[in-house]
């Protein structure tokens, strides 16, 4: 049993991109699906497929590389942790790497990027940042 499944997802993605793996397997959940869909929408991963391994649902994430095998994901950081939750208002959402990266927030309207959250005037829990 994992105490922080989002950190597990981020570590698997970070390790897979550093080792230049084509695909990474991640245990499935609705929250992880929403985070992975945002990463796909923003172009950080190529594709997501749901399969079953040993009777458990698993996401197979196809990693994305550019310019001679450089990983699209160069950094991931977990912001809000189980021991310390971080909440921000819509006007207090900080830009990640001066707008190059993105933050993923959990809002009352669902999981969204920092740009969508600012546009909709919604604050929430800052889950992680990706660049």
Backbone as CSV, one residue per row, in Angstrom:
resi,resn,N_x,N_y,N_z,CA_x,CA_y,CA_z,C_x,C_y,C_z
1,UNK,0.838,-1.187,0.000,0.000,0.000,0.000,0.878,1.244,0.000
2,UNK,0.512,2.192,-0.819,1.264,3.432,-0.925,0.608,4.517,-0.086
3,UNK,1.413,5.324,0.587,0.842,6.427,1.353,0.610,7.652,0.491
4,UNK,1.363,7.783,-0.604,1.199,8.930,-1.488,1.274,8.472,-2.949
5,UNK,0.129,8.114,-3.542,0.156,7.602,-4.915,0.570,8.629,-5.963
6,UNK,0.352,9.921,-5.707,0.764,10.938,-6.676,2.286,11.026,-6.732
7,UNK,2.940,10.944,-5.581,4.407,10.937,-5.567,4.942,9.719,-6.291
8,UNK,4.278,8.581,-6.114,4.681,7.370,-6.816,4.596,7.574,-8.327
9,UNK,3.514,8.187,-8.795,3.350,8.488,-10.221,4.485,9.382,-10.712
10,UNK,4.773,10.452,-9.978,5.810,11.396,-10.399,7.188,10.742,-10.419
11,UNK,7.483,9.906,-9.428,8.783,9.232,-9.382,8.926,8.262,-10.544
12,UNK,7.856,7.533,-10.869,7.913,6.599,-12.001,8.142,7.349,-13.316
13,UNK,7.467,8.494,-13.491,7.665,9.288,-14.705,9.075,9.863,-14.765
14,UNK,9.579,10.362,-13.649,10.929,10.932,-13.603,11.975,9.862,-13.913
15,UNK,11.861,8.708,-13.265,12.828,7.639,-13.497,12.763,7.132,-14.936
16,UNK,11.558,6.990,-15.472,11.410,6.525,-16.848,12.014,7.489,-17.859
17,UNK,11.829,8.795,-17.627,12.388,9.766,-18.572,13.904,9.860,-18.443
18,UNK,14.435,9.739,-17.230,15.884,9.792,-17.063,16.580,8.581,-17.658
19,UNK,15.914,7.424,-17.603,16.483,6.200,-18.150,16.115,5.999,-19.614
20,UNK,15.392,6.956,-20.207,14.998,6.944,-21.618,14.136,5.724,-21.981
21,UNK,13.230,5.320,-21.073,12.310,4.223,-21.365,11.241,4.695,-22.343
22,UNK,10.793,3.794,-23.207,9.724,4.121,-24.147,8.385,4.208,-23.434
23,UNK,8.131,3.277,-22.511,6.873,3.264,-21.771,7.147,3.103,-20.284
24,UNK,6.185,3.568,-19.479,6.242,3.444,-18.030,4.892,2.920,-17.568
25,UNK,4.897,1.940,-16.664,3.661,1.391,-16.124,3.373,2.017,-14.770
26,UNK,2.099,2.409,-14.571,1.666,3.077,-13.346,0.347,2.454,-12.901
27,UNK,0.189,2.094,-11.618,-1.116,1.614,-11.149,-2.197,2.668,-11.402
28,UNK,-3.375,2.215,-11.811,-4.428,3.130,-12.257,-5.283,3.648,-11.105
29,UNK,-5.734,4.899,-11.249,-6.744,5.518,-10.389,-7.331,6.705,-11.157
30,UNK,-8.456,7.208,-10.688,-9.106,8.328,-11.366,-8.252,9.589,-11.301
31,UNK,-7.635,9.847,-10.147,-6.790,11.032,-9.995,-5.566,10.958,-10.899
32,UNK,-4.934,9.790,-10.962,-3.767,9.626,-11.832,-4.163,9.779,-13.292
33,UNK,-5.360,9.274,-13.658,-5.842,9.433,-15.029,-5.971,10.917,-15.369
34,UNK,-6.547,11.708,-14.458,-6.726,13.141,-14.707,-5.374,13.844,-14.863
35,UNK,-4.409,13.486,-14.026,-3.076,14.099,-14.103,-2.392,13.709,-15.416
36,UNK,-2.467,12.429,-15.774,-1.842,11.974,-17.012,-2.509,12.577,-18.247
37,UNK,-3.821,12.759,-18.205,-4.521,13.400,-19.327,-4.053,14.844,-19.499
38,UNK,-3.825,15.559,-18.388,-3.289,16.924,-18.489,-1.883,16.911,-19.075
39,UNK,-1.053,15.959,-18.643,0.303,15.867,-19.185,0.278,15.553,-20.674
40,UNK,-0.660,14.722,-21.098,-0.801,14.414,-22.524,-1.295,15.637,-23.288
41,UNK,-2.278,16.331,-22.732,-2.853,17.519,-23.371,-1.798,18.611,-23.546
42,UNK,-0.911,18.749,-22.570,0.120,19.787,-22.636,1.368,19.333,-23.388
43,UNK,1.417,18.068,-23.825,2.520,17.597,-24.648,3.704,17.026,-23.898
44,UNK,3.561,16.709,-22.626,4.675,16.147,-21.861,4.811,14.637,-22.059
45,UNK,3.701,13.934,-22.311,3.749,12.505,-22.633,3.041,12.301,-23.966
46,UNK,3.372,11.192,-24.625,2.832,10.957,-25.963,1.448,10.333,-25.932
47,UNK,1.278,9.267,-25.143,-0.005,8.578,-25.128,-0.172,7.810,-23.818
48,UNK,-1.443,7.495,-23.492,-1.787,6.759,-22.287,-2.732,5.628,-22.684
49,UNK,-2.443,4.431,-22.213,-3.322,3.289,-22.476,-3.585,2.569,-21.161
50,UNK,-4.821,2.100,-20.983,-5.150,1.370,-19.767,-5.174,-0.121,-20.080
51,UNK,-4.415,-0.881,-19.325,-4.348,-2.327,-19.484,-4.562,-2.979,-18.123
52,UNK,-4.538,-4.300,-18.111,-4.683,-5.064,-16.861,-3.460,-5.945,-16.689
53,UNK,-2.800,-5.831,-15.533,-1.659,-6.681,-15.203,-1.953,-7.382,-13.885
54,UNK,-1.893,-8.693,-13.881,-2.143,-9.497,-12.681,-3.488,-9.180,-12.049
55,UNK,-4.474,-8.863,-12.871,-5.817,-8.588,-12.376,-6.032,-7.177,-11.861
56,UNK,-5.053,-6.292,-12.009,-5.170,-4.913,-11.543,-5.053,-3.957,-12.728
57,UNK,-5.858,-2.890,-12.755,-5.739,-1.920,-13.855,-4.438,-1.129,-13.755
58,UNK,-3.811,-0.933,-14.910,-2.510,-0.248,-14.978,-2.523,0.687,-16.177
59,UNK,-1.967,1.887,-15.996,-1.778,2.804,-17.121,-0.398,2.560,-17.711
60,UNK,-0.336,2.447,-19.033,0.934,2.369,-19.732,1.128,3.713,-20.414
61,UNK,2.110,4.454,-19.936,2.368,5.811,-20.414,3.506,5.765,-21.417
62,UNK,3.243,6.253,-22.628,4.275,6.322,-23.660,4.977,7.668,-23.518
63,UNK,6.259,7.617,-23.174,7.028,8.827,-22.911,7.322,9.567,-24.216
64,UNK,7.548,10.874,-24.093,7.827,11.704,-25.265,9.239,12.266,-25.175
65,UNK,9.959,12.181,-26.281,11.335,12.679,-26.358,11.461,13.592,-27.577
66,UNK,12.328,14.589,-27.470,12.568,15.534,-28.560,14.076,15.701,-28.745
67,UNK,14.468,16.184,-29.911,15.870,16.537,-30.196,16.875,15.505,-29.701
68,UNK,17.019,14.435,-30.463,18.022,13.405,-30.192,17.833,12.729,-28.836
69,UNK,16.602,12.447,-28.476,16.334,11.675,-27.278,16.274,12.445,-25.974
70,UNK,16.193,13.771,-26.037,16.052,14.545,-24.800,14.621,14.386,-24.274
71,UNK,14.452,14.056,-22.985,13.098,13.867,-22.462,12.325,15.182,-22.412
72,UNK,11.043,15.090,-22.707,10.181,16.270,-22.639,10.006,16.712,-21.188
73,UNK,9.927,15.743,-20.280,9.823,16.048,-18.850,11.240,16.125,-18.289
74,UNK,11.660,17.333,-17.926,12.998,17.488,-17.345,12.946,17.581,-15.829
75,UNK,11.786,17.898,-15.276,11.670,17.980,-13.830,10.234,17.854,-13.362
76,UNK,10.067,17.225,-12.208,8.773,17.067,-11.554,8.965,17.347,-10.073
77,UNK,8.021,18.043,-9.467,8.128,18.327,-8.037,6.757,18.199,-7.397
78,UNK,6.679,17.444,-6.322,5.439,17.303,-5.550,5.368,18.494,-4.615
79,UNK,4.285,19.258,-4.673,4.137,20.459,-3.856,3.347,20.145,-2.583
80,UNK,2.110,19.720,-2.744,1.250,19.397,-1.613,1.446,17.937,-1.250
81,UNK,1.811,17.669,-0.006,2.102,16.311,0.442,1.082,15.890,1.493
82,UNK,0.992,14.601,1.798,0.027,14.172,2.815,0.247,14.828,4.177
83,UNK,1.483,15.137,4.517,1.760,15.772,5.803,1.645,17.280,5.786
84,UNK,1.611,17.870,4.610,1.543,19.330,4.489,0.822,19.687,3.203
85,UNK,-0.438,20.012,3.309,-1.238,20.394,2.147,-1.001,21.866,1.832
86,UNK,-0.923,22.193,0.548,-0.671,23.563,0.103,-1.860,24.024,-0.735
87,UNK,-2.552,25.048,-0.250,-3.703,25.610,-0.948,-3.392,27.040,-1.355
88,UNK,-3.859,27.451,-2.532,-3.649,28.814,-3.003,-4.948,29.352,-3.582
89,UNK,-5.078,30.667,-3.546,-6.193,31.334,-4.204,-5.860,31.546,-5.670
90,UNK,-6.840,31.961,-6.443,-6.621,32.116,-7.888,-5.594,33.199,-8.201
91,UNK,-5.481,34.205,-7.351,-4.531,35.293,-7.600,-3.131,34.981,-7.066
92,UNK,-3.007,33.911,-6.288,-1.722,33.569,-5.680,-1.014,32.412,-6.363
93,UNK,-1.521,31.942,-7.487,-0.905,30.815,-8.183,0.380,31.288,-8.846
94,UNK,1.501,30.711,-8.416,2.801,31.105,-8.948,3.061,30.433,-10.282
95,UNK,3.806,31.114,-11.155,4.197,30.530,-12.430,5.382,29.593,-12.201
96,UNK,5.396,28.490,-12.929,6.470,27.514,-12.814,7.527,27.832,-13.868
97,UNK,8.735,28.097,-13.422,9.844,28.433,-14.317,9.499,29.570,-15.269
98,UNK,8.909,30.620,-14.754,8.504,31.796,-15.522,7.580,31.453,-16.688
99,UNK,6.698,30.495,-16.488,5.725,30.140,-17.503,6.138,29.015,-18.428
100,UNK,7.369,28.523,-18.311,7.820,27.423,-19.160,7.173,26.111,-18.715
101,UNK,7.087,25.908,-17.405,6.471,24.704,-16.864,5.019,24.946,-16.514
102,UNK,4.427,23.976,-15.823,3.035,24.128,-15.405,2.843,23.513,-14.029
103,UNK,1.876,24.038,-13.315,1.466,23.459,-12.045,0.132,22.759,-12.262
104,UNK,-0.106,21.685,-11.526,-1.369,20.960,-11.607,-2.092,21.157,-10.286
105,UNK,-3.336,21.656,-10.381,-4.122,21.958,-9.195,-5.369,21.098,-9.136
106,UNK,-5.801,20.821,-7.916,-7.082,20.165,-7.688,-8.045,21.250,-7.226
107,UNK,-9.030,21.574,-8.054,-9.974,22.644,-7.747,-11.363,22.052,-7.540
108,UNK,-12.306,22.905,-7.231,-13.682,22.458,-7.054,-14.301,22.022,-8.381
109,UNK,-13.716,22.414,-9.491,-14.196,22.024,-10.827,-13.364,20.909,-11.432
110,UNK,-12.495,20.277,-10.659,-11.685,19.166,-11.145,-10.208,19.508,-11.201
111,UNK,-9.435,18.593,-11.758,-7.986,18.759,-11.895,-7.721,19.631,-13.121
112,UNK,-6.900,20.672,-12.943,-6.579,21.556,-14.071,-5.203,22.176,-13.902
113,UNK,-4.709,22.756,-14.993,-3.403,23.409,-14.976,-3.511,24.772,-14.310
114,UNK,-2.361,25.360,-14.024,-2.346,26.679,-13.394,-2.948,27.744,-14.310
115,UNK,-2.724,27.631,-15.621,-3.280,28.614,-16.554,-4.803,28.534,-16.599
116,UNK,-5.346,27.315,-16.670,-6.807,27.151,-16.670,-7.407,27.664,-15.371
117,UNK,-6.726,27.401,-14.272,-7.216,27.822,-12.969,-7.253,29.344,-12.854
118,UNK,-6.198,30.002,-13.341,-6.182,31.475,-13.336,-7.282,32.029,-14.225
119,UNK,-7.461,31.428,-15.403,-8.469,31.890,-16.353,-9.880,31.751,-15.783
120,UNK,-10.136,30.658,-15.064,-11.455,30.422,-14.486,-11.638,31.070,-13.116
121,UNK,-10.583,31.671,-12.577,-10.680,32.331,-11.276,-10.859,31.356,-10.124
122,UNK,-10.227,30.188,-10.235,-10.355,29.159,-9.212,-9.023,28.910,-8.522
123,UNK,-9.058,28.741,-7.231,-7.898,28.329,-6.470,-8.080,26.875,-6.079
124,UNK,-7.129,26.341,-5.336,-7.255,24.970,-4.884,-5.952,24.439,-4.345
125,UNK,-5.855,23.123,-4.286,-4.660,22.470,-3.777,-3.649,22.291,-4.912
126,UNK,-2.435,22.749,-4.705,-1.377,22.605,-5.712,-0.776,21.207,-5.554
127,UNK,-1.056,20.328,-6.500,-0.590,18.951,-6.411,0.892,18.820,-6.761
128,UNK,1.298,19.363,-7.918,2.685,19.224,-8.360,2.990,20.255,-9.431
129,UNK,4.265,20.336,-9.759,4.702,21.178,-10.864,5.559,20.359,-11.809
130,UNK,5.458,20.662,-13.108,6.147,19.913,-14.159,6.842,20.914,-15.074
131,UNK,8.079,20.592,-15.454,8.783,21.431,-16.427,9.681,20.584,-17.283
